[in-house]
Amino acid sequence: MFRHGNKPSRSWSGTGGFRVPVLFTVLILVLVALILLFRHDGDKPSSSVGSVKQKWSSFESLVQFNPTVEFRNGTDVIWQIPDSPKAVLFVAHGCGGRAINFWDKSPKCPNCVGLPEERLIVLHALARKFAVLTISSVGKCWSFGEERMIVKEIIKWWVDKYKLEKLPVFALGASSGGHFVSMLATDMSFSSITVMIAEGLFDHMDITRGYPPTLFVHMPKDESRRQRIDANLRMLKDEGIDVAEIKCMEFPLSPNFLADRIPGLDNTVSMKLFDLFWDKGFIDKNGYMKADGRAIHLKAALRESKIVLPDMHLFHHIQEELNLAFAYHEMTSLQSKQIFDWFEAHMS
Ligand SMILES: *[C@@H]1O[C@H](CO)[C@@H](O)[C@H](O)[C@H]1NC(C)=O
């Protein structure tokens, strides 16, 4: 740039009198930037892609739950279609999950549970104009035989009924649901799939060039799974399939974290729980979970403490968030932006 002439140097010497204040300003700006960066780092999960933790209510002004519930082919089917949908998303829960976990309890769905991560995934999807379809597995986990045909039929029936057949269809499955989605992708045509905290059942299928672009969202703390995902990533890439991965890392709890993530749990209870976790040694001095949320004796600790949850069902919501903070085998909505960006990059 400076070779273009000596004008820059001339203007430098011309403004020589301002050099010190300019340098000073630059220094201050750099300092401010560094402070901001440092502060920002403090309240971000240390995920490689990062994502500011979203409040449970952050979609309130954009989109509300208004699901339709139907019992079909022996299972619960729950969906919502936003105005002018641009895509379809089928979501498959993990073992022990149900379609009701993805939607808040409401007059339209009195049995709905609205687990914190599940509900935020759906709200993200609806806000981005994805029509969302959730189906319960018949057993505790998904099975990989006839159930694939049943789900394929339900998706087709629903897409036809609501005249969504021109839209690209996506699927996201977690754990057992991730395995299920990885196989379903050989039965029907998806524009892209997300396989969450699962390596997929690629050993059990023939991958052809028609296999959809696949995004793995996983928690590398689960080391053996990480290795299997690495192998599948390489295999799919070698077959010419578009693949990517998002690694979800642990992050520290804060006193407000549970109130921020769980509808119906206020700041006072959230802070009391945080203190309890500290007293019980569940978290270290930086707020990181020391052990898996399933391994700690949360229920007993709660019973001993005098903390009254507004609703005992919130126990599962709390446990989900603790597992998420520990970054071990749990459904996550923290990477929703990256997931939906990936979907939107594969709309055809
Ligand atoms: C699912 O239910 C529909 C309507 O009741 C029925 O026509 C269809 O055969 C069923 N599919 C399976 C696989 O049972």
The ligand as a Gaussian input file, in Angstrom:
#p B3LYP/6-31G(d) Opt

LIG

0 1
 C      -50.823000     -45.252000      10.150000
 O      -52.128000     -44.764000      10.322000
 C      -52.844000     -44.510000       9.129000
 C      -54.162000     -43.850000       9.486000
 O      -54.748000     -44.419000      10.605000
 C      -53.010000     -45.816000       8.359000
 O      -53.695000     -45.593000       7.132000
 C      -51.623000     -46.412000       8.082000
 O      -51.743000     -47.656000       7.447000
 C      -50.838000     -46.563000       9.359000
 N      -49.476000     -46.987000       9.048000
 C      -48.860000     -48.010000       9.663000
 C      -47.489000     -48.318000       9.201000
 O      -49.394000     -48.653000      10.543000

